[in-house]
Amino acid sequence: MYDRTTLESFYAKEAAQPDKPFLHQPFGERWETYSWGETGQMARRIAAYLRDQNLAPGSHIGLVSKNCREWIIADLAIMMAGHVSVPFFATLTGEQIAEVLELGDVKLLFAGKTEVWDGMKSGVPDDLPVIRFPHYADNSRVERGTAWEEILERYEPMSGTPVMPRDGLWTLIFTSGTTGTPKGVMLTIENQIALMRELYDRNPLENDYQGNNRYFSFLPLNHVAERGTVETMCLTHGGEIFFTESIERFAANLQHARPTFFFAVPRIWTKLQQGVLKKLPQEKLDTLLKIPVVSWFIKRKIRKGLGLDQSRCNVSGAAPIAQGTKAWFARMGIPISEAYGMTENGAVSHMIFADQDRPGSVGQPLPGTECRIDPESQEVLTRSPNTMPGYYKEPEKTAETIDADGWLHTGDQGRIDDGFLYLTGRVKDTFKTAKAKFIVPNEIEEKFAGNPDVDQLCILGLGMPQPLLVVSLSETGLENDRETVRARLQQQLDAVNDKLPSYKKVATIVVAEEPFSVENDRLTPTLKVKRPQVHTFYRDRMEGWIMGTERVIFE
């Protein structure tokens, strides 16, 4: 049974394989690689510096940066020095980072690869010590605090293999949230060990125990899913982590990395699919796949072109993925498993594996996890050793989320069939129309998924006569003429409404002028739609659209 912390796992690999490659950082066509031993030496120097700052044991150390090699090294150094990491999204505004720095009692901040430091820095108190990562081209230049390079030059590596107390705090993760003030999820060392035990002993992510694993890191490392599936899995199983340089270099970086494990959120899977269909339209692809020998070559070319020809395990998570998207990738020879969980239960509680024929299910509980459905609200409840002890300095919110028997209230609604969990919506997403009828947005949105012209969609209609669907166009949709897009959406609207009861029928589809994004506050940093914010933006125009005669409207 696995019983090591990630830091203990790192020490073992640092000693056993110091010359093996570990961290790969791209700079255009050039890649720089740090071995396990080199990484250890740098982390030990940074840890020595942290210890020299006379911070109280278990102090909270902030970390704001896009994914890069220094992120991993800083995280290791924080643990080596006996402190608690508090990582943040690299897209925060000055007001937002000021809020979480205060809420998280942060005593020192690592500031690194970000494009918005010029705006963010206004929220970083003048008296807060800062360690700045090396500068990355096309990112903001951080000029305050102590330089990373200076610490590596001045400090000798810390010796020994210090470990954190197992009953102590590992990390404090602020939820991105779709509403309200961020909450600081406390995850302990025991939570970390429990999660790794589930993923190591059963090995659902199909890692090689000899360390022959390649991971591609591009989703925010401060999010528990990326941290659990990439950083901690690499530390426990061994292997190499390849980072992406930028959105523009994503495809090239992925092709270079050729990961053996690939984790992405649904929107990324959709983007990858749209990229293929842009070069090879679905109609032509369908024709080619009917020819046996040609089909084999086409699928192989697609897998290699994406950089996923060597992936043993592909996983989607953080939000529900459309069944049609999973089916499309499976047809290409890229089967997708799905993970379900949340920050509060350590990233994952359930998994549906690619070979399990349960359309719409997020799978069965992982070993050690219990799951049941609240009979009144249909809310999904979980209980496991991964569950957080609570929210930092928020006992009332903790009591609202974890009951006296240890059941975590996830906020999701669902049902269990033969041990498999099916999500039916969000407790807070469900809304009433003017007809006093409850609408569960997810079940309607799922019926509109798979349209190649559409990138994002959001069902609205709180207090309105009928539901309304807002969509943003994909690259394919933007390239097609407006009347073609309108006709396809009209056809899909008629087909969907034909199968819905009258109170659920979608009155109108509105094509958004601009896509939902983090910048316009309609997406969380993990690319989940903020329904309340979308509702607020369109609230004053919705009734006119719904009561009008046009069925597809371009904003």
Solvent accessible surface area in square Angstrom, and as a share of the most:
residue,aa,sasa,rsa
1,M,187,0.83
2,Y,18,0.07
3,D,74,0.38
4,R,113,0.41
5,T,9,0.05
6,T,1,0.01
7,L,4,0.02
8,E,41,0.18
9,S,1,0.01
10,F,0,0.00
11,Y,15,0.06
12,A,33,0.26
13,K,27,0.11
14,E,21,0.09
15,A,85,0.66
16,A,86,0.67
17,Q,36,0.16
18,P,58,0.36
19,D,130,0.67
20,K,86,0.36
21,P,55,0.35
22,F,0,0.00
23,L,0,0.00
24,H,18,0.08
25,Q,0,0.00
26,P,1,0.01
27,F,57,0.24
28,G,28,0.27
29,E,149,0.67
30,R,132,0.48
31,W,48,0.17
32,E,57,0.25
33,T,62,0.36
34,Y,45,0.17
35,S,14,0.09
36,W,1,0.00
37,G,13,0.12
38,E,88,0.40
39,T,0,0.00
40,G,0,0.00
41,Q,82,0.36
42,M,25,0.11
43,A,0,0.00
44,R,21,0.08
45,R,60,0.22
46,I,0,0.00
47,A,0,0.00
48,A,20,0.15
49,Y,20,0.08
50,L,0,0.00
51,R,122,0.45
52,D,81,0.42
53,Q,59,0.26
54,N,142,0.73
55,L,43,0.22
56,A,67,0.52
57,P,130,0.82
58,G,32,0.31
59,S,12,0.08
60,H,19,0.09
61,I,0,0.00
62,G,0,0.00
63,L,0,0.00
64,V,0,0.00
65,S,4,0.03
66,K,60,0.26
67,N,10,0.05
68,C,0,0.00
69,R,20,0.07
70,E,3,0.01
71,W,1,0.00
72,I,1,0.00
73,I,0,0.00
74,A,0,0.00
75,D,1,0.01
76,L,0,0.00
77,A,0,0.00
78,I,0,0.00
79,M,7,0.03
80,M,1,0.00
81,A,10,0.07
82,G,25,0.24
83,H,6,0.03
84,V,5,0.03
85,S,1,0.01
86,V,0,0.00
87,P,2,0.01
88,F,5,0.02
89,F,16,0.07
90,A,12,0.09
91,T,65,0.38
92,L,24,0.12
93,T,73,0.43
94,G,7,0.06
95,E,147,0.66
96,Q,79,0.35
97,I,0,0.00
98,A,39,0.31
99,E,65,0.29
100,V,7,0.04
101,L,11,0.05
102,E,139,0.62
103,L,63,0.31
104,G,0,0.00
105,D,44,0.23
106,V,14,0.08
107,K,99,0.42
108,L,2,0.01
109,L,0,0.00
110,F,0,0.00
111,A,0,0.00
112,G,6,0.06
113,K,7,0.03
114,T,0,0.00
115,E,115,0.52
116,V,59,0.34
117,W,4,0.01
118,D,101,0.52
119,G,45,0.43
120,M,0,0.00
121,K,96,0.41
122,S,98,0.63
123,G,10,0.09
124,V,4,0.03
125,P,64,0.40
126,D,139,0.72
127,D,126,0.66
128,L,17,0.08
129,P,65,0.41
130,V,7,0.04
131,I,1,0.00
132,R,63,0.23
133,F,10,0.04
134,P,31,0.19
135,H,78,0.35
136,Y,15,0.06
137,A,79,0.61
138,D,139,0.72
139,N,22,0.11
140,S,19,0.12
141,R,139,0.51
142,V,15,0.09
143,E,131,0.59
144,R,66,0.24
145,G,44,0.42
146,T,30,0.17
147,A,17,0.13
148,W,5,0.02
149,E,90,0.40
150,E,73,0.33
151,I,0,0.00
152,L,37,0.18
153,E,149,0.67
154,R,141,0.52
155,Y,34,0.13
156,E,134,0.60
157,P,36,0.23
158,M,18,0.08
159,S,96,0.62
160,G,47,0.46
161,T,83,0.48
162,P,32,0.20
163,V,83,0.48
164,M,16,0.07
165,P,90,0.57
166,R,82,0.30
167,D,125,0.65
168,G,18,0.17
169,L,36,0.18
170,W,9,0.03
171,T,0,0.00
172,L,0,0.00
173,I,6,0.03
174,F,17,0.07
175,T,25,0.14
176,S,40,0.26
177,G,31,0.30
178,T,52,0.30
179,T,71,0.41
180,G,75,0.72
181,T,65,0.38
182,P,33,0.21
183,K,57,0.24
184,G,3,0.03
185,V,0,0.00
186,M,40,0.18
187,L,1,0.01
188,T,23,0.14
189,I,4,0.02
190,E,88,0.40
191,N,12,0.06
192,Q,2,0.01
193,I,1,0.01
194,A,6,0.05
195,L,5,0.03
196,M,2,0.01
197,R,63,0.23
198,E,13,0.06
199,L,5,0.02
200,Y,56,0.21
201,D,73,0.38
202,R,114,0.42
203,N,28,0.14
204,P,10,0.06
205,L,4,0.02
206,E,88,0.39
207,N,8,0.04
208,D,41,0.21
209,Y,99,0.38
210,Q,136,0.61
211,G,13,0.12
212,N,93,0.48
213,N,2,0.01
214,R,58,0.21
215,Y,1,0.00
216,F,4,0.02
217,S,0,0.00
218,F,31,0.13
219,L,15,0.08
220,P,37,0.23
221,L,1,0.01
222,N,6,0.03
223,H,31,0.14
224,V,4,0.02
225,A,12,0.10
226,E,1,0.00
227,R,1,0.00
228,G,3,0.03
229,T,17,0.10
230,V,2,0.01
231,E,1,0.01
232,T,3,0.01
233,M,0,0.00
234,C,0,0.00
235,L,1,0.00
236,T,7,0.04
237,H,4,0.02
238,G,1,0.01
239,G,5,0.05
240,E,41,0.18
241,I,1,0.00
242,F,13,0.05
243,F,0,0.00
244,T,19,0.11
245,E,46,0.21
246,S,35,0.23
247,I,159,0.81
248,E,149,0.67
249,R,61,0.22
250,F,33,0.14
251,A,65,0.51
252,A,37,0.29
253,N,0,0.00
254,L,1,0.00
255,Q,83,0.37
256,H,96,0.43
257,A,1,0.01
258,R,77,0.28
259,P,0,0.00
260,T,9,0.06
261,F,4,0.02
262,F,1,0.00
263,F,9,0.04
264,A,0,0.00
265,V,7,0.04
266,P,19,0.12
267,R,54,0.20
268,I,30,0.15
269,W,0,0.00
270,T,30,0.17
271,K,75,0.32
272,L,20,0.10
273,Q,28,0.13
274,Q,13,0.06
275,G,35,0.34
276,V,16,0.09
277,L,22,0.11
278,K,101,0.43
279,K,179,0.76
280,L,28,0.14
281,P,67,0.42
282,Q,52,0.23
283,E,123,0.55
284,K,117,0.50
285,L,0,0.00
286,D,43,0.22
287,T,80,0.47
288,L,38,0.19
289,L,20,0.10
290,K,160,0.68
291,I,79,0.40
292,P,110,0.69
293,V,103,0.59
294,V,53,0.30
295,S,12,0.08
296,W,141,0.49
297,F,112,0.46
298,I,28,0.14
299,K,53,0.23
300,R,110,0.40
301,K,151,0.64
302,I,16,0.08
303,R,54,0.20
304,K,110,0.47
305,G,38,0.37
306,L,21,0.10
307,G,0,0.00
308,L,5,0.02
309,D,46,0.24
310,Q,75,0.34
311,S,22,0.14
312,R,98,0.36
313,C,6,0.04
314,N,7,0.03
315,V,1,0.00
316,S,0,0.00
317,G,2,0.02
318,A,32,0.25
319,A,35,0.27
320,P,78,0.49
321,I,14,0.07
322,A,19,0.15
323,Q,65,0.29
324,G,46,0.45
325,T,10,0.06
326,K,26,0.11
327,A,58,0.45
328,W,20,0.07
329,F,0,0.00
330,A,54,0.42
331,R,100,0.36
332,M,0,0.00
333,G,36,0.35
334,I,2,0.01
335,P,62,0.39
336,I,5,0.02
337,S,8,0.05
338,E,11,0.05
339,A,20,0.15
340,Y,19,0.07
341,G,25,0.24
342,M,46,0.20
343,T,14,0.08
344,E,10,0.05
345,N,1,0.01
346,G,3,0.03
347,A,17,0.13
348,V,11,0.06
349,S,1,0.01
350,H,1,0.00
351,M,3,0.02
352,I,3,0.01
353,F,40,0.17
354,A,48,0.38
355,D,131,0.68
356,Q,52,0.23
357,D,128,0.66
358,R,69,0.25
359,P,83,0.52
360,G,50,0.48
361,S,2,0.01
362,V,8,0.05
363,G,0,0.00
364,Q,65,0.29
365,P,42,0.26
366,L,2,0.01
367,P,70,0.44
368,G,54,0.52
369,T,14,0.08
370,E,81,0.36
371,C,26,0.15
372,R,93,0.34
373,I,39,0.20
374,D,31,0.16
375,P,108,0.68
376,E,158,0.71
377,S,42,0.27
378,Q,84,0.38
379,E,22,0.10
380,V,0,0.00
381,L,1,0.01
382,T,1,0.01
383,R,79,0.29
384,S,19,0.12
385,P,78,0.49
386,N,1,0.00
387,T,21,0.12
388,M,3,0.01
389,P,74,0.47
390,G,1,0.01
391,Y,9,0.03
392,Y,40,0.15
393,K,141,0.60
394,E,48,0.22
395,P,103,0.65
396,E,139,0.62
397,K,64,0.27
398,T,25,0.15
399,A,70,0.54
400,E,131,0.59
401,T,19,0.11
402,I,29,0.15
403,D,45,0.23
404,A,113,0.87
405,D,99,0.51
406,G,26,0.25
407,W,22,0.08
408,L,0,0.00
409,H,51,0.23
410,T,4,0.02
411,G,16,0.15
412,D,18,0.09
413,Q,29,0.13
414,G,3,0.03
415,R,119,0.44
416,I,73,0.37
417,D,65,0.34
418,D,106,0.55
419,G,35,0.34
420,F,16,0.07
421,L,2,0.01
422,Y,24,0.09
423,L,43,0.21
424,T,49,0.29
425,G,2,0.02
426,R,87,0.32
427,V,56,0.32
428,K,176,0.74
429,D,30,0.16
430,T,32,0.19
431,F,17,0.07
432,K,92,0.39
433,T,6,0.04
434,A,68,0.52
435,K,109,0.46
436,A,67,0.52
437,K,93,0.40
438,F,122,0.51
439,I,0,0.00
440,V,32,0.18
441,P,0,0.00
442,N,41,0.21
443,E,64,0.29
444,I,0,0.00
445,E,21,0.09
446,E,84,0.38
447,K,95,0.40
448,F,4,0.02
449,A,38,0.30
450,G,64,0.62
451,N,16,0.08
452,P,61,0.38
453,D,0,0.00
454,V,14,0.08
455,D,21,0.11
456,Q,10,0.05
457,L,37,0.18
458,C,1,0.00
459,I,0,0.00
460,L,3,0.01
461,G,0,0.00
462,L,95,0.47
463,G,45,0.44
464,M,24,0.10
465,P,30,0.19
466,Q,27,0.12
467,P,0,0.00
468,L,0,0.00
469,L,1,0.00
470,V,0,0.00
471,V,1,0.00
472,S,2,0.01
473,L,28,0.14
474,S,2,0.01
475,E,85,0.38
476,T,33,0.19
477,G,1,0.01
478,L,126,0.63
479,E,114,0.51
480,N,48,0.25
481,D,87,0.45
482,R,140,0.51
483,E,108,0.48
484,T,49,0.29
485,V,1,0.00
486,R,65,0.24
487,A,62,0.48
488,R,94,0.34
489,L,1,0.01
490,Q,52,0.23
491,Q,130,0.58
492,Q,36,0.16
493,L,0,0.00
494,D,71,0.37
495,A,57,0.44
496,V,12,0.07
497,N,14,0.07
498,D,118,0.61
499,K,168,0.71
500,L,15,0.08
501,P,65,0.41
502,S,81,0.52
503,Y,58,0.22
504,K,35,0.15
505,K,69,0.29
506,V,1,0.00
507,A,22,0.17
508,T,1,0.01
509,I,0,0.00
510,V,0,0.00
511,V,5,0.03
512,A,10,0.08
513,E,139,0.63
514,E,79,0.35
515,P,69,0.43
516,F,1,0.01
517,S,27,0.18
518,V,43,0.25
519,E,149,0.67
520,N,36,0.18
521,D,63,0.32
522,R,13,0.05
523,L,5,0.02
524,T,1,0.00
525,P,27,0.17
526,T,9,0.05
527,L,49,0.25
528,K,74,0.31
529,V,42,0.24
530,K,24,0.10
531,R,29,0.11
532,P,56,0.35
533,Q,51,0.23
534,V,0,0.00
535,H,29,0.13
536,T,74,0.43
537,F,91,0.38
538,Y,0,0.00
539,R,118,0.43
540,D,134,0.69
541,R,95,0.35
542,M,0,0.00
543,E,96,0.43
544,G,53,0.51
545,W,36,0.13
546,I,15,0.07
547,M,129,0.57
548,G,40,0.38
549,T,132,0.77
550,E,100,0.45
551,R,88,0.32
552,V,4,0.02
553,I,23,0.12
554,F,33,0.14
555,E,59,0.26
